[in-house]
């Protein structure tokens, strides 16, 4: 019986309640990002906002969510992660609820700013909470897998809430969902290692500024490329003259594939080091982007989009997991979480600039090339991590864990 329990814990990377808490954090913090297309449509139909105003509110929310973890990075190691997450949840719930009754643009902008800030607090706390844990990367990967499953279910049902007052129904539903998941945030992992001056010295010796520069450059390239692909995936499906229902299936295939990808990241952890998983997954992202751009059959587009989702979320979980292993105080992981959202949001804008000269399929090919550049940049970084033994941080972290 104990062996079976140990097997489950090894697969999950830690206590199941920790994984559920991280899943709740991912769900609440990402719900606004994933619901932006639905929010934009409901604001246009419900309040008569222009496309520009409606999309600005989505951009404001995502940008705020991305910046807050970066600003938190220097202090997050000193604060209680569950308390930071609960504070963020209060902001999210209040912002969503007030958004459901707001009828003018300035008030809505303030509400979406509060939602974005709250989501940033939650996401930053989740990224920092896994730092220093022997299997923190596995825990986060499983949290992303479960959170993505809940988000996929939300995307299927959320459009129906627009029948109850358009944007009012959508925002109220998001508030209720956040309220339902918020209690789990109190179970988020606290500092799981004892910090000392030796930890700080070890962290500073492990990474240099040049090392971090190339790590974050690779992360930026990957997220810009994937964000650009996501922004033009609907237009790519439209190039094949698909019906609206078929386009919806293609869009849903990406997050559903992500559930499997993050689950795989949770299963393998760091047992194969960093270099091999990074390079295989990033080059596979490139191949999947090319396939999405070149296929002419609906079923093949659906399959290739699903495969792209697998590799995308695998890489995303692996980036943040790697960042958490570099710094036991969670500063690098928190910055990585914020940078992920910030650079992902730049992708559609870059694609919009390219759209003056390129078609949707050509833009997605460019996305694949950017992912390939990320693979080339992360290669020397991951080799160095593997050589330093950072690919297996369990030994170091377990030595620092109180008995």
PyMOL commands that set and color helices and strands:
alter all, ss='L'
color gray80, all
select helices_A, chain A and resi 2-12+16-34+36-47+51-72+76-78+81-99+105-129+136-161+167-187+197-206+209-231+233-239+244-268+275-294+298-326+331-354+360-387+390-392+394-400
alter helices_A, ss='H'
color red, helices_A
deselect
rebuild
show_as cartoon
